[in-house]
Amino acid sequence: MNIMRLYMEKIIKELHRLLISKKKTLAAAESCTGGLFAKLLTDIPGSSAYFSFGVITYSNKSKEALLGIPHGLLLRKGAVSREVAMLMSLKVRRKAKTDLGVGITGIAGPSGGTGLKRTGTVYISASSKDTRLCRKFLFKGNRSSVRKKAALQAAFLLKRLIK
């Protein structure tokens, strides 16, 4: 088993224990990670105590239809933006009626990047009723590596929001 996988499992288990101990519920809206974040959480027995809803909104159309992200915002800012990530976490939390929401949107590669938004650009947002956090990342590596790093950073951001 490689070091990255062991590290990811450790962090996800820490988030798992924190969510259970704080009695918080969670929903996730994922784009570039394609459900990897939800998979990592639900690989752990007992995750049904907190994880209630996950949606993969890979296309702009699905972001609009499933989460209600405004078409105009997607045109103005692009799907890979702070504004869209923040709305993803907020809308999925409200739709699922959970304490916490996470939104992940980015360009995992190997193509799709532009001069303004390079491959590896990922925005991750975590929200609660009172707080919204959002961070921009520029990950290096192949598609799989970018997706894993994004899922891991989503866990870190949620841990920060909960504490």
N, C-alpha and C positions, 0 to 999 in steps of 0.2 A: 504494500500500500504506500502511495507516495505521500510526501510531507504536506503538500497542499491539501490533499483530501483529508488527512488526519486533522489538520488545522481547521478546515471548514467544518468538519463534524464536531469538533470541540466548541467552536463559536455558535453553531446552530443549537447544540445541546444547552449551552449557557442561555441562549435566548429562550429556548423551550422552558427551562426551569424558571427563568425570570417571568415569562408570561403566565405560567401556572401560579407562581407564588404571589404575583400582584393581581391575579384574577382578571387579566386583560384579555379581550378578544381582538382578533386580527383578520383583516381582509387584504388581499393583494391584487393589484392590477399590474401585469407584466407585459412588456413588449419584447425587447431584445433578448431577455432571458428565457422567453418561451415557456414559462412555467417551472423553470429550474428552482426558483426560490420556494415556491409552494411544494415542489417535490421534496426538497431538502427538509422542510418542516414536517411534512406528512410521512416521511420515512421513519420518524420517531413515534413509537407507540405512545398514545395519550395526547397527541396533537389535536385531536378533536375537542379537547377541553377549551382550546382557544382559537383554532383556525376554522373559520366558518365559510369563507368565500374566496375563490380565486378566479380571475378571469385573464385570459391572454388576449390583449388588444393589439395585435401585431400590425394591423393596417390602420390608416387614418379612418377609414369607413367604420371599422369596429370600435375605435375610440369614440367616434361620434354616436354610433347606434347603442353601444352597451353602457358607455359612461356619460354620454351627453357632453363630450368635449366640443366646444363650438367650432364649426367649420372655419369661420373667419380667423380664429386664433391659430388653427393648424396651418392655414395659408400664410398668415403674417409671421408667426414665430417658428413654425415647423414642428413636427411631432417630437423631435429631439430638442427640447427646450426646458428651461426651468419652469416656465408657466404651465406647460402641458404636464410635466411630472407632478407638480404640486396639485393640479386639478385631478390627476389620476388618483393620487392618494386620498384626496378629499372626497371625490365622488364614489370611489369604491367603498370607503368607510361608511358614507351615508347610505349607499345602496344596501350594504350588508348589515347596517345598524350595529357596527362593531365599535369598540373603544379606539382602535388603531387602524390606520390604513397605510399601505405602502404603494408607491408608484415607481416603476422602473422603465425608462425609455432611453434608447441609445442606438448606436451603430456598431454592431458586433463584428462586421466585416465578413469576408476580406474586402468587399467592395461596398459602395454606398456612401463613402466619405466625400466631403467637398473641401474646398479651401477654408471655408468658415467652420465646418464641423467635420473633423477628421475621423477616420475609422478609430474606434476605441472611445469615442465621446459618449458618455453616459450620464444622465441626470437621474438621481434617486431622491425621492421625497418620502417622508414619513409624517403622518399627521395624527393628532388626537383632537379632542373637542376644542382644546385651548391653544395648542401649539402646532406649528408646521415647520418642519426642517427640510431643507433641500440642499444637495451638494452636487457639484459637477465634477466628473472624473474624466481623465484621459488615460485609459488603460492601454498598455502595450501587450502584444501577444496575438495569438491566433483567435479565431472565433470562439472556440471552446474556452480558452483562457479568459477572454473578455467577459463571457457570460458568467463564469464561475466567480471572477473578481467582483462583478456587479452584484451577484446574489449575496456574496460575503459582505460587501459594503452595505447592502440593505439591512442585513442582520445587525451590523455595528450601529447604523443610524437608528434603528428601532430600539436597541439597547440604550442608546443615549437618550432617546425620547422617553423611555419608561422610567429611568432612574431619577 
